Amino acid sequence: MENKINWTKYEQASEEEKVRLLKEGAENGDALCQFGYGYHLVGKDNKTAMHWFEESAKQGFILAYHAIGFYSTGFKATLYLHSCAELGCTASWLALGLCYENCSEMRDRFLAYQCYLNSVQQEYDEERFKKMLGSIYSDELWSTLALDGASCVADAQYFLGRLYIDARDVTHDINAGIEWLTKASENGNWEATYTLGYFYAKGSFGIKRDPEKAKRLLEPLKKNVDKSQQEKLRFALSLCNE
């Protein structure tokens, strides 16, 4: 039974009332409400959240595939993320690459490489996916599910650069690695900028040591650093003074 939710009423409702309306719509079989209600349950009741994502996916709601893959691991994650990626979601290609690289039971770094490459090469129509969300769209939802196209591309560029340099199941190519890291850095990826700065500070992987260039890369990172990154940033900057 299709839900007859009043979206004007939804948009004017309090957050608590919005969740109630989504729950009612989900129970009445509306795919968008099922997705939205599932999202609101993440972190509170993950089992029920996954149930509603799966109900939404059964009706073909594309972003429900992404959500299931995003919050799953192993084969289930790869299955749903691949389905969503094939339907044009760059964010799913990135998440799928990370799954192949980091999930022990599915580890295949060459497949991860292919997914990252798809992330940077596939045209990503973000507006199409935002329109799918309609009235339930929020910057928080978009960010939580890592759906931002620019961030996805920059992250994928960073992971490609790292794979080329580490030579883990792909061709060892320092020049290609530096090229991808540079692109990622130019697109605002913190880790890519830090990695390049560290290489120039230390003189790594055939890069001639250049402390001044390293500082130009590393110093601005102080403005956007969390506690987990502070120590390694201080260490990289200390190398510039040796």
Helices and strands as residue ranges (DSSP letters): H 7-12, H 15-27, H 31-41, H 46-58, H 62-70, H 74-86, H 90-102, G 104-106, H 109-121, H 126-133, G 134-136, H 139-144, H 149-166, H 174-186, H 190-202, H 211-218, G 219-223, H 227-239
